[in-house]
Amino acid sequence: MTGADVLLLALGAVAVGAGVLVVTTKHLVRAGLYLVVCLGALAGDFLVLSAELVAWVQVLIYVGAVVVLLLFAVMLTRAPIGASDDLDRPGWPAALIGGGAGLGLTVLLVDAYRWGTVTLPAAGTAERLGEQIFQSWVLPFEVLSVLLLSALVGAIVLSRPDIGRAGPGAAPTTDRPGADISAGGRR
């Protein structure tokens, strides 16, 4: 076993451990931060496998954008930051399904490769990857950017109760200071 194998296994163990913490914690913000650790360990695995471009794309897009968007959405929508009782559900069905899927994948990979060596194709270049992304995959790339933008706008709209209300002649509501509904909605 080489040093790269040991590093790959260690980073994989960190990723699996952080993934377990993501789904078992009762704190929503901590789950997002554990997700950062998990995705960072996966980027480290890509670096060990000498896929530098994929590793840095993982860091930039997933760790840098998606997790930040998730944390901003949690904070903008005023979701509970502390421990939440509604996240305390029995975990044995998920553990059973996850364990079964992991065992099935392990059996599949061991049966397929039998611990043999695999010859890798020639390494790709950033130029070829860029051509593929911006020629063949440009529509999904743009759809993803619109989806992320709409999620951010939706979080802002949900966090601002004054957006979407009627103009100055609207009836007062109870969430504004000084609103009195005891006199038929008039102050």
Secondary structure, 3 states (H helix, E strand, C coil): CCHHHHHHHHHHHHHHHHHHHHHHCCEHHHHHHHHHHHHHHHHHHHHHCCCHHHHHHHHHHHHHHHHHHHHHHHHHCCCCCCECHHHCCCCHHHHHHHHHHHHHHHHHHHHHHCCCCCCCCCCCCHHHHHHHHHHHCHHHHHHHHHHHHHHHHHHHHHHCCCCCCCCCCCCCCCCCCCCCCCCCCCC
